[in-house]
Amino acid sequence: MARARTLDMGRGRVSLPRNMPKRLQPAQDGHPTFPLGEAPDLAPLRRLLAIAGPEASTLLSQLAADLAADRTRLLQGAAGPDLPALRLAAHGIVALAGTAGDQALADLARTLKTVASDEAPARGEATRLAQKLAIGTATLISLLATEAERLCRVPR
């Protein structure tokens, strides 16, 4: 297992796997690429952060930490595959991705929950979906880090 690194998100720190990107990498056109299609809609998250006020960095940090924990559970569940573990991780990602405005990631997590509810015939498909979901989750965590940097630069 890769050693963890720490991401400083204002008041909170999140421990992430070393192989997770620090920030989104731009494509050739200079805009970041998203493995599940279009970029998440951050407007609802930004409204939530505005409501949180000075606690916004804590909220972002907890959101990123929870996503990282679910991503770890997801990868561990995919190794088995352990369908109950995949369902649990996907359940968490549905809520967290929805909060962050990443509907494509939430939809993929819902699909994984459904597929992981089946037994033996679904194991291969569940593993494939879990791996794709792990990539999308890593991208969302990087996006949250970028948002935390933006938040720290914006005067209140």
C-alpha positions as CSV (number, residue, x, y, z in Angstrom):
1,M,0.0,0.0,0.0
2,A,1.3,3.5,-0.9
3,R,2.3,5.7,1.9
4,A,0.0,8.5,2.8
5,R,0.6,12.2,2.3
6,T,-1.1,15.0,4.0
7,L,-3.2,17.7,2.3
8,D,-3.6,20.9,4.2
9,M,-7.1,22.3,3.7
10,G,-7.1,25.4,5.8
11,R,-7.8,24.4,9.4
12,G,-8.0,20.7,8.6
13,R,-5.6,18.2,7.3
14,V,-6.5,15.1,5.2
15,S,-4.4,12.1,4.8
16,L,-4.4,10.8,1.2
17,P,-2.8,7.9,-0.5
18,R,0.5,9.0,-2.1
19,N,-0.6,8.1,-5.6
20,M,-3.6,10.5,-5.5
21,P,-3.0,13.7,-7.5
22,K,-2.5,16.9,-5.5
23,R,-4.6,18.9,-7.9
24,L,-6.4,18.4,-11.2
25,Q,-4.1,18.1,-14.2
26,P,-5.1,20.2,-17.2
27,A,-5.8,18.6,-20.5
28,Q,-4.2,19.9,-23.7
29,D,-6.7,22.7,-23.9
30,G,-5.7,23.9,-20.4
31,H,-8.9,22.8,-18.6
32,P,-9.0,19.9,-16.2
33,T,-10.3,16.6,-17.4
34,F,-12.9,14.6,-15.4
35,P,-13.0,10.9,-15.8
36,L,-16.8,10.6,-15.6
37,G,-17.5,13.3,-18.2
38,E,-18.5,16.9,-17.4
39,A,-17.2,18.9,-14.4
40,P,-19.2,18.8,-11.2
41,D,-21.5,21.8,-10.5
42,L,-19.9,23.4,-7.6
43,A,-22.6,26.1,-7.1
44,P,-24.5,24.2,-4.4
45,L,-21.2,23.4,-2.6
46,R,-20.2,27.0,-2.7
47,R,-23.5,28.1,-1.3
48,L,-23.1,25.6,1.5
49,L,-19.5,26.9,2.2
50,A,-20.9,30.5,2.3
51,I,-23.4,29.4,4.9
52,A,-20.6,27.7,6.9
53,G,-18.7,30.9,7.0
54,P,-15.4,30.6,8.9
55,E,-16.0,26.9,9.2
56,A,-16.0,26.4,5.5
57,S,-12.4,25.0,5.4
58,T,-13.4,22.5,8.2
59,L,-16.4,21.4,6.1
60,L,-14.2,21.0,3.0
61,S,-11.6,19.1,5.0
62,Q,-14.2,16.7,6.5
63,L,-15.8,16.1,3.1
64,A,-12.4,15.3,1.6
65,A,-11.5,13.0,4.5
66,D,-14.8,11.2,4.3
67,L,-14.4,10.7,0.5
68,A,-10.8,9.5,1.0
69,A,-12.0,6.9,3.7
70,D,-14.8,5.7,1.4
71,R,-12.3,5.5,-1.5
72,T,-10.1,3.3,0.7
73,R,-13.0,1.1,1.6
74,L,-13.9,0.9,-2.1
75,L,-10.5,-0.2,-3.2
76,Q,-10.3,-2.8,-0.3
77,G,-13.8,-4.1,-1.2
78,A,-12.8,-4.4,-4.9
79,A,-9.8,-6.5,-4.1
80,G,-12.1,-9.3,-2.7
81,P,-14.4,-8.5,-4.2
82,D,-16.4,-7.9,-1.0
83,L,-19.8,-6.9,-2.2
84,P,-21.1,-5.7,1.3
85,A,-18.0,-3.5,1.6
86,L,-18.5,-2.1,-1.9
87,R,-22.2,-1.3,-1.1
88,L,-21.2,0.5,2.1
89,A,-18.5,2.6,0.4
90,A,-20.8,3.4,-2.6
91,H,-23.5,4.4,-0.1
92,G,-21.2,7.0,1.4
93,I,-20.0,8.3,-1.9
94,V,-23.5,8.8,-3.1
95,A,-24.2,11.3,-0.3
96,L,-20.7,13.0,-0.4
97,A,-20.6,13.3,-4.2
98,G,-24.1,14.8,-4.1
99,T,-23.1,17.3,-1.5
100,A,-20.1,18.3,-3.6
101,G,-22.2,18.7,-6.7
102,D,-20.7,15.7,-8.6
103,Q,-23.9,14.1,-9.9
104,A,-22.0,11.8,-12.4
105,L,-20.0,10.3,-9.5
106,A,-23.2,9.9,-7.3
107,D,-24.9,8.2,-10.2
108,L,-22.0,5.8,-10.7
109,A,-22.0,5.0,-6.9
110,R,-25.7,4.3,-7.1
111,T,-25.1,1.9,-10.0
112,L,-22.4,0.1,-8.0
113,K,-24.8,-0.2,-5.0
114,T,-27.3,-1.9,-7.3
115,V,-24.8,-4.2,-8.9
116,A,-23.2,-5.1,-5.6
117,S,-26.6,-6.1,-4.3
118,D,-26.5,-9.1,-6.7
119,E,-24.4,-12.0,-5.8
120,A,-21.8,-14.0,-7.8
121,P,-22.7,-12.9,-11.4
122,A,-22.1,-9.3,-10.4
123,R,-18.6,-9.6,-8.8
124,G,-16.7,-8.8,-12.0
125,E,-18.9,-5.9,-12.9
126,A,-18.8,-4.6,-9.3
127,T,-15.0,-4.6,-9.3
128,R,-14.9,-2.8,-12.7
129,L,-17.4,-0.1,-11.4
130,A,-15.5,0.2,-8.1
131,Q,-12.2,0.9,-9.9
132,K,-13.9,3.6,-12.1
133,L,-15.6,5.1,-9.0
134,A,-12.2,5.2,-7.1
135,I,-10.7,7.2,-10.0
136,G,-13.7,9.6,-9.9
137,T,-13.5,9.9,-6.2
138,A,-9.8,10.8,-6.3
139,T,-10.6,13.5,-8.9
140,L,-13.3,14.9,-6.7
141,I,-11.0,15.1,-3.7
142,S,-8.5,16.9,-5.9
143,L,-11.2,19.3,-7.0
144,L,-12.1,19.9,-3.3
145,A,-8.4,20.7,-2.6
146,T,-8.5,23.2,-5.5
147,E,-11.7,24.7,-4.0
148,A,-10.0,25.0,-0.6
149,E,-7.1,26.9,-2.2
150,R,-9.6,29.2,-3.9
151,L,-11.4,29.7,-0.6
152,C,-8.2,30.7,1.2
153,R,-7.4,33.3,-1.5
154,V,-10.9,34.9,-1.4
155,P,-11.1,37.7,1.2
156,R,-14.2,37.4,3.5
